[in-house]
Amino acid sequence: MSAPDISVVIGVFNAERYLRASLDSVLAQQGVALEVIAVDDGSTDATAAILRDYATRDGRLRVITQPNAGLTRALIVGCEAARGRYIARQDADDLSMPGRLLAQKEMLDADDTLAFVSCWSEVMGPEDEPLLLYRRPAGADAATRQLTVDRIGPPGHGSVMMRRDAYMKVGGYREKFYYAQDSDLWLRLAQVGTLDYVQRVLYRYRLAADSISGRLHARKLPYARLIDDLHAARQRGEDDAALLAAAVLPGPGAGNAGEAKPSSGMTHYFIGRCLMARRDPRARKYLRASMQQDRSNPRAWLMYVIAMVAAPFWKPQGLGLS
């Protein structure tokens, strides 16, 4: 069997709710020869059964099972197994829009100075509610500068396709980054090539109510600071290995004694505010949940009252995707 053009790597953990739709969105991609590598990171729900079912019906899906070790380790394993010239990412609760893989492949094919590409992306809520649209600049110079100088990179981890040889050259994902593994990798890829964006919405990524981004933001801050320090060291021509080895980073469940369990209240609040901006009555549900989970947040109470009063007069606004 000949090697595929593209290896799509998915790290999966307890993703039964959204996994089928995510796999369908990838396996339906046309115009490319692909394989899908799903690494089941010790799931305890129906994830394993779903993956077995899909693998039985579609030989392009390869399933690797490992004890729970976190997304970063799952991606390392998946990328090591990749046979394609290009590695595309996909998260298990996200959707690739029709034509995504072909458009990104064609962009990489046309310019061998590109190490990786992404695309415009839409953020959706737990029930597919459209929340935000992220556009990025056209052209490799502007896109790479925005990443390396302004620290604004691909709008979703799963939206990226990269050259496998560039990934290997920079050392791939680094196991120490339990969080922010994507930001660390993007800056290193930008040292061996450039970044560009397909100027269309080709990826939809989900902000779930229990999103890591929303609930564990404070825990991720040390990772962001370390990424900046490592990048600065490399810019000075230094090897960042010693700095990385010496870094002490919080892992899953880490924290100070007595630290409160992270709440999903702020994530619910953010989703509610996004829906309010679109005049979507569903905002009330998320703002109410935010109030219940974080009673000390006066903004949630205020926005909930406004939503209750204004919702009968709202006409939902689109994201301007046309």
C-alpha positions as CSV (number, residue, x, y, z in Angstrom):
1,M,0.0,0.0,0.0
2,S,1.5,3.3,-1.0
3,A,2.0,6.0,1.6
4,P,-0.8,8.6,1.9
5,D,-0.3,12.3,1.1
6,I,-1.6,13.3,4.5
7,S,-1.7,11.7,7.9
8,V,-4.4,13.2,10.1
9,V,-3.5,12.8,13.8
10,I,-6.2,12.9,16.5
11,G,-5.6,12.5,20.2
12,V,-8.8,11.1,21.8
13,F,-9.9,10.9,25.4
14,N,-13.5,10.3,26.4
15,A,-14.9,11.9,23.3
16,E,-17.9,9.8,22.7
17,R,-20.3,12.8,22.3
18,Y,-18.6,14.4,19.4
19,L,-16.2,11.8,18.0
20,R,-18.4,10.4,15.2
21,A,-19.1,13.8,13.7
22,S,-15.4,14.7,13.9
23,L,-14.3,11.5,12.2
24,D,-17.0,11.9,9.5
25,S,-15.7,15.3,8.7
26,V,-12.2,14.0,8.1
27,L,-13.0,10.8,6.3
28,A,-15.3,12.7,3.9
29,Q,-12.5,14.9,2.7
30,Q,-12.1,14.7,-1.1
31,G,-9.1,15.1,-3.5
32,V,-6.4,13.8,-1.1
33,A,-5.0,10.4,-0.2
34,L,-5.2,10.3,3.6
35,E,-4.8,8.1,6.6
36,V,-6.3,9.0,10.0
37,I,-4.4,8.0,13.1
38,A,-6.5,8.1,16.3
39,V,-4.6,7.7,19.5
40,D,-7.0,6.6,22.3
41,D,-5.5,8.0,25.4
42,G,-7.0,5.6,27.9
43,S,-10.7,6.5,27.4
44,T,-13.2,5.1,29.8
45,D,-16.4,5.9,27.9
46,A,-17.6,4.5,24.5
47,T,-14.7,6.1,22.6
48,A,-12.9,2.8,22.0
49,A,-16.0,1.1,20.7
50,I,-16.6,4.0,18.3
51,L,-13.1,3.9,17.0
52,R,-13.2,0.1,16.5
53,D,-16.5,0.5,14.5
54,Y,-15.1,3.1,12.2
55,A,-11.8,1.3,11.7
56,T,-13.7,-1.9,10.7
57,R,-15.7,0.1,8.1
58,D,-12.8,2.3,6.8
59,G,-9.3,1.0,6.4
60,R,-7.9,4.5,6.3
61,L,-8.4,4.8,10.1
62,R,-5.6,3.4,12.3
63,V,-6.3,3.2,16.0
64,I,-3.5,3.2,18.6
65,T,-4.4,2.6,22.3
66,Q,-2.3,3.8,25.2
67,P,-2.8,4.3,29.0
68,N,-3.9,7.8,29.8
69,A,-0.9,10.1,29.5
70,G,-2.4,13.3,28.2
71,L,-2.8,14.9,24.8
72,T,0.8,15.8,24.2
73,R,2.0,12.2,24.6
74,A,-0.9,11.0,22.4
75,L,0.2,13.4,19.7
76,I,3.8,12.3,19.9
77,V,2.8,8.7,19.4
78,G,0.5,9.6,16.6
79,C,3.0,11.7,14.7
80,E,5.6,9.1,15.1
81,A,3.3,6.6,13.4
82,A,2.4,9.1,10.5
83,R,3.4,7.9,7.0
84,G,2.2,11.0,5.1
85,R,4.4,13.7,3.7
86,Y,2.1,16.1,5.6
87,I,0.7,15.8,9.1
88,A,-2.7,17.4,9.7
89,R,-4.1,17.9,13.1
90,Q,-7.7,17.4,14.2
91,D,-9.2,17.4,17.6
92,A,-11.8,14.8,18.5
93,D,-14.6,17.3,19.1
94,D,-13.9,19.6,16.1
95,L,-15.0,19.6,12.5
96,S,-13.0,20.0,9.3
97,M,-15.1,21.7,6.6
98,P,-15.3,20.2,3.1
99,G,-12.1,20.9,1.1
100,R,-10.0,21.7,4.1
101,L,-7.3,19.1,3.5
102,L,-7.0,19.7,-0.2
103,A,-6.7,23.5,0.1
104,Q,-4.0,23.2,2.8
105,K,-2.1,20.5,0.8
106,E,-2.2,22.7,-2.4
107,M,-0.8,25.6,-0.4
108,L,2.1,23.5,0.9
109,D,2.7,22.0,-2.5
110,A,2.9,25.4,-4.1
111,D,5.5,26.9,-1.7
112,D,8.3,24.7,-0.3
113,T,9.4,27.5,2.1
114,L,6.2,26.9,4.1
115,A,6.7,24.7,7.1
116,F,3.0,24.7,8.1
117,V,-0.4,26.2,7.2
118,S,-3.7,26.9,8.8
119,C,-7.0,28.6,7.8
120,W,-9.7,30.8,9.1
121,S,-11.6,29.1,11.9
122,E,-15.0,29.4,13.6
123,V,-15.5,28.8,17.3
124,M,-18.6,26.9,18.2
125,G,-20.3,26.1,21.5
126,P,-21.2,22.8,23.1
127,E,-24.3,22.5,20.9
128,D,-22.7,23.7,17.7
129,E,-23.7,27.4,18.4
130,P,-21.6,29.7,16.3
131,L,-19.7,32.0,18.7
132,L,-16.7,33.7,17.0
133,L,-14.9,33.8,13.7
134,Y,-11.1,34.1,13.6
135,R,-9.5,35.5,10.5
136,R,-5.7,35.6,9.9
137,P,-3.6,37.6,7.4
138,A,-2.8,36.5,3.9
139,G,0.8,35.9,2.9
140,A,3.6,34.1,4.7
141,D,5.5,37.2,5.7
142,A,2.6,38.8,7.5
143,A,1.4,35.5,9.0
144,T,4.9,34.5,10.3
145,R,5.5,37.9,11.7
146,Q,2.2,37.9,13.5
147,L,3.2,34.6,15.1
148,T,6.8,35.3,16.1
149,V,6.4,39.0,17.1
150,D,2.8,39.4,18.2
151,R,2.3,35.7,19.4
152,I,-0.9,35.4,17.4
153,G,-0.8,32.0,15.7
154,P,-3.2,29.5,14.2
155,P,-6.7,30.0,15.5
156,G,-7.1,26.4,16.6
157,H,-4.6,23.6,17.3
158,G,-6.5,21.2,15.0
159,S,-6.6,23.6,12.1
160,V,-2.9,23.1,11.2
161,M,-1.2,21.0,8.5
162,M,2.6,20.8,8.6
163,R,5.4,19.2,6.7
164,R,6.4,15.9,8.4
165,D,10.1,16.6,7.7
166,A,9.8,20.1,9.3
167,Y,8.1,18.5,12.3
168,M,10.9,16.0,12.7
169,K,13.6,18.6,12.2
170,V,12.5,20.7,15.1
171,G,11.9,17.7,17.4
172,G,8.1,17.5,17.3
173,Y,5.9,18.0,20.3
174,R,7.8,18.1,23.5
175,E,6.5,15.9,26.3
176,K,7.2,18.5,29.0
177,F,4.4,20.7,27.6
178,Y,1.3,19.1,29.1
179,Y,-0.5,22.3,28.1
180,A,0.4,24.8,25.3
181,Q,2.2,22.1,23.3
182,D,0.9,23.7,20.1
183,S,2.3,27.2,20.8
184,D,5.7,25.7,21.6
185,L,5.8,23.7,18.4
186,W,4.5,26.6,16.1
187,L,7.4,28.9,17.2
188,R,10.0,26.2,16.5
189,L,8.5,25.4,13.1
190,A,8.7,29.1,12.3
191,Q,12.5,28.8,12.6
192,V,12.8,26.3,9.8
193,G,10.1,27.7,7.5
194,T,7.1,30.0,7.3
195,L,3.4,30.0,8.1
196,D,0.5,30.9,5.9
197,Y,-3.3,30.7,6.0
198,V,-5.9,29.6,3.6
199,Q,-8.3,32.6,3.4
200,R,-11.4,30.6,4.1
201,V,-13.2,29.2,7.1
202,L,-12.2,25.5,6.8
203,Y,-12.2,24.5,10.5
204,R,-14.7,24.6,13.3
205,Y,-13.4,24.1,16.8
206,R,-15.5,23.6,19.9
207,L,-15.4,25.5,23.2
208,A,-16.9,23.0,25.5
209,A,-18.4,23.9,28.9
210,D,-15.5,22.1,30.6
211,S,-12.9,23.4,28.2
212,I,-9.3,23.4,29.4
213,S,-8.8,26.8,27.9
214,G,-11.6,28.2,30.0
215,R,-11.2,26.3,33.3
216,L,-7.4,26.1,33.6
217,H,-6.2,29.4,32.2
218,A,-4.2,30.3,35.3
219,R,-2.5,26.9,35.3
220,K,-1.3,27.5,31.7
221,L,0.3,30.8,32.3
222,P,3.7,29.3,33.4
223,Y,3.8,27.5,30.1
224,A,3.2,30.7,28.1
225,R,6.1,32.4,30.0
226,L,8.4,29.4,29.4
227,I,7.6,29.4,25.7
228,D,8.5,33.1,25.5
229,D,11.8,32.4,27.4
230,L,12.7,29.5,25.1
231,H,11.9,31.5,22.0
232,A,14.1,34.4,23.2
233,A,17.0,32.0,23.9
234,R,16.7,30.5,20.4
235,Q,16.6,34.0,18.9
236,R,19.9,34.7,20.7
237,G,21.4,31.7,19.0
238,E,21.3,29.6,22.2
239,D,20.2,26.0,22.6
240,D,17.0,26.0,24.7
241,A,17.5,22.4,26.0
242,A,19.0,23.3,29.4
243,L,16.4,26.0,30.0
244,L,13.6,23.5,29.2
245,A,15.1,20.8,31.4
246,A,15.4,23.1,34.4
247,A,11.8,24.4,34.1
248,V,9.2,23.3,36.7
249,L,5.7,23.3,35.3
250,P,2.3,22.4,36.7
251,G,0.8,19.2,35.4
252,P,-2.7,17.9,35.5
253,G,-4.3,18.4,38.9
254,A,-1.3,20.3,40.1
255,G,-1.7,23.3,42.3
256,N,-1.1,24.8,45.7
257,A,-2.5,23.2,48.8
258,G,-6.1,24.2,49.2
259,E,-6.5,25.4,45.6
260,A,-10.1,25.4,44.5
261,K,-11.1,23.0,41.8
262,P,-11.2,24.9,38.5
263,S,-14.8,26.1,37.7
264,S,-16.4,26.0,34.3
265,G,-18.3,29.2,35.3
266,M,-16.1,31.5,33.3
267,T,-16.3,29.3,30.2
268,H,-20.1,29.4,30.5
269,Y,-19.9,33.2,30.9
270,F,-17.8,33.6,27.8
271,I,-20.1,31.4,25.7
272,G,-23.1,33.4,27.0
273,R,-21.5,36.8,26.1
274,C,-20.6,35.5,22.6
275,L,-24.2,34.5,22.1
276,M,-25.4,37.8,23.4
277,A,-23.3,39.6,20.9
278,R,-25.1,37.6,18.2
279,R,-28.5,38.3,19.8
280,D,-29.0,34.6,20.3
281,P,-31.5,33.7,23.1
282,R,-29.5,30.6,24.0
283,A,-27.2,33.1,25.9
284,R,-29.5,32.9,28.8
285,K,-28.8,29.2,29.4
286,Y,-25.1,29.7,29.6
287,L,-25.3,32.8,31.7
288,R,-27.6,31.1,34.2
289,A,-25.1,28.2,34.4
290,S,-22.3,30.6,35.0
291,M,-24.2,32.2,37.9
292,Q,-24.9,28.8,39.5
293,Q,-21.2,27.8,39.2
294,D,-19.6,31.1,40.2
295,R,-22.0,33.1,42.4
296,S,-19.3,35.7,43.0
297,N,-19.3,36.9,39.4
298,P,-21.5,40.0,39.3
299,R,-21.0,40.3,35.5
300,A,-22.9,37.0,35.0
301,W,-25.8,38.2,37.0
302,L,-25.9,41.5,35.1
303,M,-25.7,39.9,31.7
304,Y,-28.3,37.4,32.6
305,V,-30.8,40.1,33.6
306,I,-30.1,42.0,30.4
307,A,-30.5,38.8,28.3
308,M,-33.8,38.0,30.0
309,V,-35.2,41.5,29.2
310,A,-33.8,41.8,25.7
311,A,-34.1,38.2,24.3
312,P,-37.7,38.6,23.1
313,F,-36.6,41.3,20.8
314,W,-33.4,39.6,19.4
315,K,-32.9,38.6,15.8
316,P,-29.8,36.3,15.7
317,Q,-26.9,37.7,13.8
318,G,-24.6,35.6,11.6
319,L,-20.8,35.5,11.6
320,G,-20.3,37.0,8.1
321,L,-18.9,33.8,6.6
322,S,-19.9,34.7,3.1
